[in-house]
Amino acid sequence: MAAVDRVRELLDPDRVPGPGDDSAGYLDLLPPDAQRPRTGAQNAMHSPLVASVYERWWRPAFSRVLLGPNGPSMTDERKLARESLELDRARTVLDVCCGPGNFTRHFGETLGDDGVAVGLDVSPPMLARAVRDNTGERVAYVRADARELPFPDKTFDAVSCFAALYLVPEPFRVLDELVRVLAPGGRIAVLTSYLTEWPGVRQAELLVARLTGQKMFARTEITGVFTRHGLTEVRQRISGAAQFVSARKP
Ligand SMILES: C[S@@+](CC[C@H](N)C(=O)[O-])C[C@H]1O[C@@H](n2cnc3c(N)ncnc32)[C@H](O)[C@@H]1O
């Protein structure tokens, strides 16, 4: 069965308006003008030019700024993701805010024959790039809003959301959705911004965040959500102005 048909099987009929359109190579469940960008950062994610350079140039450069010059490389990030999501044991993985599929394809390559990696994003240019550059037998892409995931509770063995929570509207609603669709025993991993506790640098980070329309998350904001949801094995790794947080749903 094609990966996109596997995704159709996973959808919650009560959360999707109709069958969706897969003529562009991804399953589009939204009207064309869904989530109009409001900030500079959101706008960039809807630009075909940014989408075309994102995986090769934009993301590696952004990682150096966010994670620091000695932080993990893209290869390290993928390894960290695979390990913390325990993909060797997973069958279904959801990569929320997948951009051009720069993690999703690797996730699909890690899964067994009956596995499926679903990349979900709201931006048509990003998804067009994902379909162009990062397809695979066990990979499918969906256009949907991370604030209202179109899947039933407890669907996925692993759920990720990398380099996105700081620019999505209503990031805490997105976090609740990530936890909702995670199956018992499943693993969740999030990479997002980290607001330093050093007073001078903290003010500078907050200023840059305000100017660019991004959110900086304080030390316990993400871990606190996971703990309140009853997740266990909550681990936080801080690197530069970024934090990588993983946990398990009991
Ligand atoms: C910086 S990219 C991250 C791509 C990839 N996960 C990575 O780690 O490089 C952030 C993505 O979040 C997507 N995004 C923003 N708001 C969203 C929403 N409400 N629902 C789904 N995707 C959203 C953007 O379209 C963009 O592709």
The ligand as an SDF file (V2000), in Angstrom:
LIG
                    3D

 27 29  0  0  0  0  0  0  0  0999 V2000
   12.0310   26.0430   10.5780 C   0  0  0  0  0  0  0  0  0  0  0  0
   10.9670   24.8720    9.8350 S   0  0  0  0  0  0  0  0  0  0  0  0
   11.4580   23.3410   10.6160 C   0  0  0  0  0  0  0  0  0  0  0  0
   11.6870   22.2210    9.6440 C   0  0  0  0  0  0  0  0  0  0  0  0
   12.2920   20.9760   10.2460 C   0  0  0  0  0  0  0  0  0  0  0  0
   11.4300   20.4120   11.2650 N   0  0  0  0  0  0  0  0  0  0  0  0
   13.6810   21.2130   10.7890 C   0  0  0  0  0  0  0  0  0  0  0  0
   13.9620   20.8410   11.9580 O   0  0  0  0  0  0  0  0  0  0  0  0
   14.5270   21.7370   10.0800 O   0  0  0  0  0  0  0  0  0  0  0  0
    9.4380   25.2450   10.6670 C   0  0  0  0  0  0  0  0  0  0  0  0
    8.2270   24.7230    9.9200 C   0  0  0  0  0  0  0  0  0  0  0  0
    7.0570   24.9030   10.7410 O   0  0  0  0  0  0  0  0  0  0  0  0
    5.9660   25.0620    9.8570 C   0  0  0  0  0  0  0  0  0  0  0  0
    4.7870   25.5810   10.5840 N   0  0  0  0  0  0  0  0  0  0  0  0
    4.6160   26.7940   11.1430 C   0  0  0  0  0  0  0  0  0  0  0  0
    3.4000   26.8700   11.7280 N   0  0  0  0  0  0  0  0  0  0  0  0
    2.7880   25.6770   11.5170 C   0  0  0  0  0  0  0  0  0  0  0  0
    1.5160   25.1310   11.8650 C   0  0  0  0  0  0  0  0  0  0  0  0
    0.6110   25.8250   12.5800 N   0  0  0  0  0  0  0  0  0  0  0  0
    1.2240   23.8710   11.4930 N   0  0  0  0  0  0  0  0  0  0  0  0
    2.1120   23.1360   10.7750 C   0  0  0  0  0  0  0  0  0  0  0  0
    3.3310   23.5980   10.4030 N   0  0  0  0  0  0  0  0  0  0  0  0
    3.6680   24.8490   10.7730 C   0  0  0  0  0  0  0  0  0  0  0  0
    6.5100   26.0120    8.8050 C   0  0  0  0  0  0  0  0  0  0  0  0
    5.7520   25.9960    7.6320 O   0  0  0  0  0  0  0  0  0  0  0  0
    7.9310   25.4710    8.6280 C   0  0  0  0  0  0  0  0  0  0  0  0
    8.0130   24.5870    7.5390 O   0  0  0  0  0  0  0  0  0  0  0  0
  1  2  1  0
  2  3  1  0
  2 10  1  0
  3  4  1  0
  4  5  1  0
  5  6  1  0
  5  7  1  0
  7  8  2  0
  7  9  1  0
 10 11  1  0
 11 12  1  0
 11 26  1  0
 12 13  1  0
 13 14  1  0
 13 24  1  0
 14 15  1  0
 14 23  1  0
 15 16  2  0
 16 17  1  0
 17 18  1  0
 17 23  2  0
 18 19  1  0
 18 20  2  0
 20 21  1  0
 21 22  2  0
 22 23  1  0
 24 25  1  0
 24 26  1  0
 26 27  1  0
M  CHG  2   2   1   9  -1
M  END
$$$$
